[in-house]
Structures are given as C-alpha cells and as structure tokens.
C-alpha cells in the first residue's frame, strides 16, 4: 500500500460512489485522484468497476482522451486511480457560455474523433454527457474523462445522464455498438442549441432504431461538414440512397490511389490470412511477438490440436469481430447495395486490423503453436464474416 506520496490534495465536490481530488505527485505534476467513497470502497462490484476503468483507460492514447497514469492501493482511500489533470471547464460550463455554432462544431469534431478512435479499438464509451467532456482553458481542446462505463457495470446511472443514453442502453436488451455513442452526440447538439442549423443531423443521430442512425463517426463527421444542407435518404438498392462516402472523399481517394494501391493490396492479403506485420499507429498496442524461423531441417508445423487456448481465443475473436461487422450487416439489411458495401471494405478492414493488433498485444509469451492457432482462428472467422456480408441478399 502507498500513502503520503501526494501533496496539495484538494478534494472536489462529487456525487455518486466516486470521490475526486486534485493533487501534486512525486514528480511535481498536478494530477487527479479518483477513489471510492467510504460507503463503497469495500464492495467488490465497485472495486472491480474502478479497476476496469483503469485497465481500459491506460490503453487509450489519444489527444482528446485523458491519460491514465497509475492504479494503486492507498492505506486510507483504498484503490485509487491517478490520471491526467485538465485545466479548463466541463462541456456543461462551455454550453452555458453560449458559443456560436461554428465553434461548437469544432468541439463536436474533436469528440467524434475521440469516439472514432475508441470504436476502432472495439471500445464503446457509453458515457457521453456534458459532465464527462472537459474543454481546456488554452485552445478549447476536448478531453473525454471517466471511461468506467465502457462495459456494463450495473451501477446506478445518475438521472441527469439518462437523457444521453441510447434506447438500447436504457433497456439493456441489445448488444451495443458505436451507434449508441452517436445517439449521445445528437443529444449534445441539442444542448448546444444547434437544432435549427443542424436539425437533420440531430434527427439522424437520435433515431430510435440504431440501424437508422449514422453507421459510424466518420459518416457523422461527413454530415456535420455538410451543415444544415444534409438530408438523409434511405439507402435503397435502386441507387437513390446516400453513398457511404461523400464525393469529396471519393475524389481524394482517386488522386491517391496510384500511390497506395500496392500497400492496399498487401494489407488486404494480410487481413485475409489473419496476419499482420505492420506497426500500429497507436501507442497502446505493442509490437507483436516475433516468430522465429524454423530450422531448415524442421518439418512443417503440424496443425495444432484443439486446446484451452483455442477455446479462449475463439471466444474473444468472435465477440470482437461480430461487434465490428454488426453495423455493416444492419446497413446491408436496410438496403445497402453491393457496390456501396464494396466501397465500405477499406473502412471495415481498418477496424479489423486495429482489433487484431489490440488482441495480439494482449497475448504475451505465446508459443509458436498458439500464435498459429490464434492467427488461423482470426483469419478463418474474418473470412467467414466477409463471405456472409458480401453474399447476395436472399
């Protein structure tokens, strides 16, 4: 246990089960401490929630998400998180300042980019409220805080947060995906009094059926860039629907196609075989374990037998890959054409690759045979889901 390692501790007002304080750590940096109030610190469910927040938060490395530094057990406070301190104010305070729509759009773009980063790593925020978004005093930069709701924790939800929750989160009857966060974005836009200029965007974000919302944050940002001129049309097989990419993006893609075509083919080949050798863009993934080349006299490795590791990794792969593919299947079922699905493949492949790198980084000290099992399970299941997605509609 640790104690007396922080100075200038100032406890902050807070509701719910968590307590907060600003403090100066041993390195002289101002940080935020978060722990469970006395009433809750010995309850296993609440302790598990705090630890889960740190486990997820420490892997996130994005300029618009607070950094998690340390988890430790304090002699007085119990389990405590040390995280980045943000000099600024909450989004609720920012909204009260009544900024023009043009400035609010800048804030919304940063929030959406942070959410997109999470979604690319198969993480759903679920906790997008004005009190969990901070705006820095210098430069009005967004920082998302409080990632404890990335997974259902069955803790009481504050009544002030319910209006930001998508319908599927309120009733708990469906597996959630990134479109739950997009719903919350629409409610934030209402809070920012953007109803008149961006009524179509807000309406599309906050539809009851998640398959009727934007497919992902990229599509949301395209609509936000379109401003009040954006209008949603159903994606029909007759070609009357809105293409998944705006014309601007298509033109840009054509210009750079000659430069990237070789790399794109290589990435597709690696995805189809379930293996990657490129480095991740994010710091929260680590380099994959190198597989030593077999000696020349060694025979080809036999097909690994089913074992506990295969069962475990299969479940992780299926859960993660299913979550990635579900929005695309929903989109197809509501009328997405084969041509539009093919155009969406680069976006889908990007999400698959990010998930593979994240999954691989968590598998430490794997034997060569287990590595082969993981790659085969991953490649086979991805190919299965792609075949289902591209199969002709019945």
BELTA-V236677 format. One record per backbone hydrogen bond with DSSP energy under -0.5 kcal/mol. CO is the residue of the C=O (numbers start at 1). NH is the residue of the N-H. If there is no record, write none. Layout:
<<CO	NH> <CO	NH>>
This chain:
<<2	75> <7	24> <10	22> <12	20> <15	18> <17	37> <19	35> <20	12> <21	33> <22	10> <23	25> <23	31> <24	7> <25	28> <29	25> <30	85> <31	23> <32	83> <33	21> <34	81> <35	19> <37	40> <37	41> <40	43> <42	44> <43	47> <44	48> <45	49> <46	50> <47	51> <48	52> <49	53> <50	54> <51	55> <52	56> <53	57> <54	58> <56	59> <57	60> <57	68> <62	65> <64	144> <67	69> <67	84> <70	82> <72	74> <72	80> <73	2> <74	78> <78	74> <79	36> <80	72> <81	34> <81	83> <82	69> <82	70> <83	32> <85	87> <86	88> <87	137> <89	135> <90	94> <91	95> <92	96> <93	97> <94	97> <95	98> <100	103> <100	104> <101	105> <102	106> <103	107> <104	108> <105	109> <106	110> <107	111> <108	112> <109	113> <110	114> <111	115> <112	116> <113	117> <114	118> <115	119> <116	120> <117	121> <118	121> <118	123> <119	122> <127	129> <129	132> <130	91> <130	92> <130	133> <132	145> <133	91> <134	143> <135	89> <136	140> <137	139> <141	136> <143	134> <144	66> <147	150> <148	151> <158	161> <158	162> <159	162> <161	164> <162	165> <166	169> <166	170> <167	171> <168	172> <168	174> <177	180> <178	181> <178	182> <179	183> <180	184> <181	185> <182	186> <183	187> <184	188> <185	189> <186	190> <187	191> <188	192> <189	194> <190	193> <194	198> <196	199> <198	202> <199	203> <200	204> <201	205> <202	206> <204	207> <209	212> <210	213> <216	220> <217	221> <218	222> <219	223> <220	224> <221	225> <222	226> <223	227> <224	227> <226	229> <227	230> <233	242> <234	236> <236	239> <236	241> <246	250> <247	251> <248	252> <249	253> <250	254> <251	255> <252	256> <253	257> <254	258> <256	260> <257	261> <260	264> <261	265> <262	266> <263	267> <264	268> <265	269> <266	270> <267	271> <268	272> <269	273> <270	274> <270	275> <271	274> <282	285> <290	292> <295	298> <307	311> <308	312> <309	313> <310	314> <311	315> <312	316> <313	317> <314	318> <315	319> <316	320> <317	321> <318	322> <319	323> <320	324> <321	325> <322	326> <323	327> <325	328> <325	329> <326	330> <327	331> <328	332> <329	333> <330	334> <331	336> <332	335> <337	341> <338	342> <339	343> <340	344> <341	345> <342	345> <344	348> <345	349> <346	350> <347	351> <348	352> <349	353> <350	354> <351	355> <352	356> <353	357> <354	358> <355	359> <356	360> <357	361> <358	362> <359	362> <360	363> <362	364> <367	371> <368	372> <369	373> <370	374> <371	375> <372	376> <373	377> <374	378> <375	379> <376	380> <377	381> <378	382> <379	383> <380	384> <381	385> <382	386> <383	387> <384	388> <385	389> <386	390> <387	391>>
